[in-house]
Amino acid sequence: MATGFALLSISPLHEKEVFNALNSINEISEVHPLFGEYDILVKINCTDIDEIGDVVIKKIRSLKGIVDTKTLIGTRSLEGFQ
C-alpha cells in the first residue's frame, strides 16, 4: 500500500466543482479545503507509487480548474524509531 498527498491550486470560482469531482475519485480517501498557498489537500491511497502518479496525472490534473499540483509520497521509514 502506498499513500500520497497532493496540494492543489484551483482557479477562482472552480473550487466547489473540483472539490466535488475529487470526492468521486476512488483512490482519494480525504479531501480538505485549505486557506493559504494551496486550495485543497487530498490523501491518495494506492497499491504502489506508480499508481499514485497515474491518479495525479490522469484523474486530478485533468480536472477543469486545476492550476497546479504538488505531490508528496508518504513513507513508513520512521516506524520503529523511539
Residue frames as qw, qx, qy, qz and C-alpha x, y, z in Angstrom:
[[0.000, 0.890, 0.455, 0.000, 0.00, 0.00, 0.00],
 [0.411, 0.108, 0.012, 0.905, 1.29, 3.46, -0.90],
 [0.076, -0.850, -0.460, 0.244, -0.01, 6.75, 0.44],
 [0.382, 0.215, 0.163, 0.884, 0.41, 10.11, -1.20],
 [0.010, -0.760, -0.408, 0.506, -0.77, 13.63, -0.60],
 [0.380, 0.409, 0.385, 0.735, -1.40, 16.27, -3.23],
 [0.055, -0.599, -0.257, 0.757, -1.61, 20.01, -2.65],
 [0.363, 0.524, 0.630, 0.443, -3.79, 21.60, -5.31],
 [0.018, 0.354, 0.026, -0.935, -4.11, 25.14, -6.61],
 [0.293, 0.575, 0.759, 0.091, -7.53, 25.80, -8.10],
 [0.109, 0.276, 0.267, 0.917, -8.53, 28.62, -10.41],
 [0.227, 0.128, 0.419, -0.870, -11.02, 31.05, -8.84],
 [0.654, 0.150, 0.033, -0.741, -14.70, 30.05, -8.98],
 [0.725, 0.187, -0.618, -0.239, -13.87, 26.36, -9.62],
 [0.096, -0.383, 0.793, -0.464, -13.22, 25.32, -6.01],
 [0.681, 0.004, 0.489, -0.544, -16.60, 23.67, -5.35],
 [0.834, 0.420, -0.201, -0.297, -16.66, 21.90, -8.72],
 [0.454, 0.497, -0.717, 0.181, -13.17, 20.49, -8.19],
 [0.319, -0.300, 0.716, -0.544, -13.93, 19.56, -4.56],
 [0.818, 0.130, 0.286, -0.482, -16.97, 17.54, -5.66],
 [0.778, 0.485, -0.380, -0.124, -15.07, 15.85, -8.50],
 [0.175, 0.514, -0.779, 0.315, -12.20, 14.87, -6.18],
 [0.542, -0.179, 0.623, -0.536, -14.65, 13.21, -3.79],
 [0.890, 0.272, 0.086, -0.355, -15.77, 10.90, -6.61],
 [0.521, 0.564, -0.640, 0.032, -12.25, 9.53, -7.31],
 [0.916, -0.288, -0.263, -0.088, -12.00, 6.10, -5.65],
 [0.747, 0.107, -0.358, 0.549, -8.29, 6.35, -4.76],
 [0.027, 0.466, -0.249, 0.849, -8.80, 9.63, -2.87],
 [0.461, -0.406, -0.762, 0.204, -9.73, 8.93, 0.75],
 [0.243, -0.709, -0.373, 0.547, -9.70, 12.51, 2.09],
 [0.297, 0.586, 0.268, 0.704, -10.32, 15.97, 0.60],
 [0.366, -0.654, -0.375, 0.545, -9.61, 19.06, 2.71],
 [0.248, 0.878, 0.154, 0.380, -10.21, 22.69, 1.64],
 [0.626, -0.280, -0.183, 0.704, -7.37, 24.99, 2.71],
 [0.073, 0.996, 0.049, -0.019, -6.63, 28.67, 3.15],
 [0.485, -0.648, 0.412, 0.419, -3.19, 29.81, 2.06],
 [0.002, 0.506, -0.650, -0.568, -0.87, 29.00, -0.82],
 [0.126, -0.060, -0.927, -0.347, -2.88, 25.91, -1.82],
 [0.531, -0.158, -0.093, -0.827, -6.65, 25.48, -2.04],
 [0.927, -0.148, -0.033, -0.343, -7.17, 21.75, -1.44],
 [0.102, -0.488, 0.863, -0.083, -5.23, 18.88, 0.14],
 [0.902, 0.032, -0.187, -0.389, -6.06, 15.29, -0.87],
 [0.457, -0.424, 0.780, -0.057, -4.93, 11.96, 0.54],
 [0.731, 0.379, -0.420, -0.381, -4.40, 9.26, -2.09],
 [0.629, -0.321, 0.699, -0.116, -4.25, 5.53, -1.28],
 [0.735, 0.489, -0.358, -0.305, -2.97, 3.17, -3.98],
 [0.991, -0.094, 0.007, 0.095, -1.18, -0.14, -4.37],
 [0.737, -0.118, 0.092, 0.659, 2.14, 1.50, -5.30],
 [0.171, -0.591, 0.044, 0.787, 3.86, 4.81, -6.06],
 [0.104, 0.018, 0.658, 0.746, 3.35, 4.46, -9.81],
 [0.078, -0.611, -0.765, -0.189, -0.41, 4.24, -9.32],
 [0.186, -0.745, -0.299, 0.567, -0.31, 7.45, -7.25],
 [0.156, -0.343, 0.389, 0.841, 1.39, 9.14, -10.20],
 [0.013, 0.304, 0.796, 0.523, -1.31, 7.86, -12.55],
 [0.133, -0.739, -0.638, 0.170, -4.07, 9.20, -10.29],
 [0.185, -0.669, -0.045, 0.718, -2.43, 12.63, -10.09],
 [0.092, -0.248, 0.543, 0.797, -1.73, 12.89, -13.81],
 [0.097, -0.224, -0.820, -0.518, -4.80, 11.20, -15.29],
 [0.262, -0.634, -0.727, -0.043, -7.54, 11.89, -12.74],
 [0.287, -0.732, -0.301, 0.539, -6.59, 15.04, -10.82],
 [0.211, -0.395, 0.279, 0.849, -4.63, 17.22, -13.26],
 [0.072, 0.267, 0.741, 0.612, -7.21, 16.56, -15.96],
 [0.059, -0.715, -0.654, 0.237, -9.97, 18.25, -13.93],
 [0.166, 0.714, 0.223, 0.643, -11.14, 21.63, -15.17],
 [0.372, -0.887, -0.022, -0.274, -9.96, 24.29, -12.73],
 [0.826, -0.413, 0.080, 0.376, -6.73, 22.62, -11.56],
 [0.236, 0.946, -0.220, 0.022, -3.92, 25.16, -11.95],
 [0.281, 0.604, -0.702, 0.252, -1.02, 23.42, -10.19],
 [0.912, -0.361, -0.154, -0.123, -0.27, 20.36, -8.05],
 [0.065, 0.630, -0.721, 0.282, 2.44, 19.37, -5.61],
 [0.914, -0.144, -0.323, -0.200, 2.57, 15.66, -4.83],
 [0.192, -0.608, 0.690, -0.343, 4.12, 14.20, -1.69],
 [0.774, 0.009, -0.621, -0.126, 4.71, 10.48, -1.16],
 [0.658, -0.631, 0.247, -0.328, 4.26, 9.09, 2.35],
 [0.506, 0.403, -0.741, 0.181, 6.87, 6.81, 3.92],
 [0.841, -0.499, -0.144, -0.150, 6.98, 4.27, 6.70],
 [0.667, 0.384, -0.437, 0.465, 10.74, 4.59, 7.14],
 [0.106, -0.537, 0.445, -0.709, 10.36, 6.22, 10.57],
 [0.867, -0.345, -0.150, -0.326, 8.44, 3.26, 12.02],
 [0.893, -0.110, -0.308, 0.309, 10.38, 1.62, 14.81],
 [0.307, 0.428, -0.310, 0.792, 12.16, 4.80, 15.90],
 [0.433, -0.543, -0.628, 0.352, 11.73, 5.56, 19.56]]
